[in-house]
Amino acid sequence: MNNSPRMYLWRPAFALWHRDVVRFLRQRNRIVSALLTPVVFWVLLGAGFTPSFRPPGGETISYLAYFFPGTLVLIMLFTAIFSTISIIEDRREGFLQGVLVAPVRPAAIVLGKFLGGTTLAAGQALIFCALAPFAGLSFSPGHLPALAASFLLVGFSMTGLGFLVAWPMDSTQGFHAIMNIVLMPLWMVSGALFPLPAGNSLIGWIGALNPVTYGVAAIRQSLGVPAVAGSPTLTVSLAVTFLFCVVTYLASTLLVARPRKSS
């Protein structure tokens, strides 16, 4: 009998990844919702705030360009919500119970779901990058490695947050409520919508402790968008986002391995 890590980790993970990607692509309403809603946010807010936007430090940048990386993270956030809500649906349909009783490691279940969400999030963010010229942004091929790393890490971490919320829940309504209460404020206080104030202000401290802040900063600098005063460097942003990916993955694995109390 083959007891290799490939048999019990990568094969089940690949099967779950493939299932999530195929199911998402068949549900076109989810694709449109996850991609179109942030586009509307970007267009409407960009058009409204551009005349009055004055970034700190005297940088010359339009609000459309400033908000563009935040919109990319919002796309990944919505995609993570749609991807991880399938956990609740799979539990209702009995599929998840079948996976849990199979000889599959908890790490494989988590890895498959994470990779599925990351693939969808990064793919949709990449599609949205076609609108970068309309924001006055142009990036060279030299930006692509950092941009790809940023997309993968941010997509992985957003999926991780969604997984941690979805796994203990039985109600899709409760899932959406918690996502709106927790994840949307994390996105809003990340420098995505407005530059975070420097110094010892409350919003500044919340932003500094917010892991989403570093994902937004990583994408912003990978796109070549001028960084506002006080923003973390690209190296720091990627390092913190990678650490957050590890934390969410390990926490999710422990959550799956723990016996779940039946309601």
Phi, psi and omega in degrees: 000137182275113179253024183290156177302330180298322183291318188259355179241298189284322180295311176297322179297318179296320180297316179292321177300312182298318180297315181294318181294314181297316181296320180295318181292334178281341180259085187295332179297326178290322179298313181296316182295316182292334183259321187284322181301311176297328178297317178297318176303313184296315183292311185291312180292321179298317180292326183282323187262348182303316182297332185254002185282123178227094182293148178293151178092355177081014179292147177262106183204137177281160179291328176301318179288320181295319185280347184300311177297323177297325177293322177300317178293325178295321176300316179294325179295313178297320179296321178296321178298312181292329182285316185277343176294341177295340176298315179293319179295319179295326179292320179294322183279350180091354181294318183295322178298322177295323178293320184291329180273349177284160178285065181238133179291145173305324180297327179289321178298313181296315182298317180298315179294320180295316181293323177298311179296321180295317179300314181292318181294312181294323180296316180289325176296322179295321177298318181295336180297343177297340179270001182304320179300331179289342175266003182079021182255139174218123181238146184272166176303337178294340179278344189298317179301314179294323180292318178297316178298320180295316180299314183294317182291316180293318177299319179296315182290322177296319177296322178298317178297316178297321180296316182297328178281319188284325189301316182281355191261154176244350186243128176291329178295316177295325178298312180297322180297315181291322178298321179290326181283325187258303190286319180297315174298324176300320179292319183294324180259052180230005186086006180286317183270323184209153178296136179286139180292141178279167178096205187257028179288159181297315180296323178297318179291320178299317179296321181292329180270352183276118181295334179294332178305319184283331174293317177297316181296322180296315179293320181300314182284331177292330178278351182083015176287132180304130180282139177278165183300136178088357180288145177292154179289167180298318181298314179296318182297315180293321181294315180294319179295320177297317178298321179293325175300315180297317181296314181293324179293314180294318179296320179293321179297317177296323180294318180291323182289336181284133178301135182265130180287131178285139180274000000 
